[in-house]
Amino acid sequence: MAVLGIEKIKKLSFGMVVLLVELFIFINTSILFPDNTEFWSKTILSYILLSAAFFAMPDFKSPLFKLNFFQTLPRYLAVFLGTMFFMNMFKVIFVNASFSELLSGLSPMVVSVVILHSAVISIIEESVFRGQLQEKFGLFFSSATFAGFHFAVYGYNPNYLILMFLLGLVFGYIKKMWSPDGVYNSAVHGAYNVIALGVMGG
């Protein structure tokens, strides 16, 4: 039985592991985020609903759910770490000071935030906006929808809306030119999220 369990784990897809981690963090939100449980519960729930809407599409398809997790992870990590190094070295973006303070010490909450933003959120967004919407409606529509989603969930100012639209174009271009399976654009997106949160270069 144990051998069969290990074999099933070895066959897990990259996308499925992300969804399982997302559900685990949501179920344990009050433990992992004791100081701001309501905010994180609503945020993670919005991504669960986004995932559900994604799966409900009649022509649902995502290469990330066909790629083996253990075979894909090294590629993802290589691009993720390379992008973080590049962005931190050249100070490509401004760091969010409030999140820098939040992430100033290592704790279960910090680890959860890093995992959530570096992998779960970025991969779900890339699967939906670049994987599904971009394939059907094109780069500009998917980028506009991506920006609108962030504006609705995080409630930032119009400048943030513009930034998200431009980032959508960048991630979408990477997907179109170099990453048909969605791995590289997801990794770049995840690295951006971590840098933006102030984990590096804060």
Secondary structure, 3 states (H helix, E strand, C coil): CHHHHHHHHHCCEHHHHHHHHHHHHHHCHHHHCCCCHHHHHHHHHHHHHHHHHHHHCCCCCCHHHCCEHHHHHHHHHHHHHHHHHHHHHHCCCCCCHHHHHHCCCCCHHHHHHHHHHHHHHHHHHHHHHHHHHHHHHCHHHHHHHHHHHHHHHHCCCHHHHHHHHHHHHHHHHHHHHHCCCCHHHHHHHHHHHHHHHCCCCC
